[in-house]
């Protein structure tokens, strides 16, 4: 098992530590590579090809250079970059997991949601 896991997370500073702490505990890894965007689940579904390729290339660095075997895609309550309902966000997260799985990497991909109490909920496992 690698010492690294990867989070495609919102740039919102409120969600960084909850996700890092949850992933470190859940996967017993010391390091989390953080790829941040404003509303990353929306970006993967509706972004330009260039924006999506930017995320994908950073994921590849984590995968190839750090040996990351786990990727999470995170949405959260109160996201300014993707201000939609929790239900819609969960649907977007599930679709984003499918997109990441289509990239052909030998990794486990999970969808996460950070709720209004800054607690991590598992959308897909």
GIBEL-V221005 format. One record per residue. N is the residue number from 1. PHI is phi as a letter, one per 30 degrees, with the letter a starting at -180 (* if undefined). OMEGA is omega in radians with two decimals (* if undefined). Layout:
BEGIN
N:PHI:OMEGA
N:PHI:OMEGA
END
This chain:
BEGIN
1:*:3.12
2:d:3.02
3:d:-3.04
4:b:2.88
5:b:-3.05
6:b:3.05
7:b:2.94
8:c:-2.90
9:b:3.04
10:d:3.11
11:d:-3.12
12:e:-3.07
13:d:-3.13
14:d:-3.06
15:c:-3.09
16:d:-3.07
17:d:3.10
18:e:-3.13
19:d:3.13
20:e:-3.11
21:d:3.14
22:d:-3.11
23:d:3.12
24:d:-3.14
25:d:-3.06
26:d:-3.02
27:c:3.11
28:h:3.08
29:b:-3.13
30:d:-3.01
31:b:3.07
32:b:3.01
33:d:-3.06
34:c:3.07
35:c:-3.02
36:c:3.07
37:b:3.00
38:d:-3.12
39:i:-3.03
40:d:3.13
41:d:3.06
42:d:-3.13
43:d:-3.13
44:d:-3.12
45:c:-2.99
46:b:-3.09
47:d:3.07
48:d:3.09
49:e:3.13
50:d:3.12
51:d:-3.14
52:d:3.12
53:d:3.09
54:d:3.10
55:d:-3.11
56:e:-3.12
57:d:3.10
58:d:3.04
59:d:3.13
60:d:3.08
61:d:-3.14
62:d:-3.12
63:d:-3.04
64:d:-3.07
65:d:-3.09
66:c:3.12
67:i:3.14
68:e:-3.13
69:c:-3.11
70:b:3.07
71:b:3.01
72:c:2.98
73:c:-2.96
74:c:2.93
75:b:-3.11
76:a:3.05
77:d:3.03
78:i:-3.11
79:d:3.12
80:d:-3.12
81:d:-3.13
82:a:-3.04
83:d:3.11
84:b:-3.12
85:d:3.09
86:e:-3.12
87:d:3.13
88:d:3.14
89:d:3.12
90:d:3.09
91:d:3.11
92:d:-3.14
93:d:3.13
94:d:3.11
95:d:3.11
96:d:3.07
97:e:3.12
98:d:3.13
99:d:-3.13
100:d:3.09
101:d:-3.13
102:d:-3.11
103:d:3.03
104:i:3.10
105:c:3.11
106:d:-3.09
107:b:2.97
108:c:-3.14
109:c:3.13
110:b:3.02
111:c:-3.13
112:b:3.06
113:b:3.08
114:c:-3.03
115:d:-3.07
116:d:3.08
117:c:-3.14
118:i:3.06
119:c:-3.12
120:d:3.05
121:c:3.12
122:d:3.11
123:d:3.08
124:b:3.12
125:b:*
END
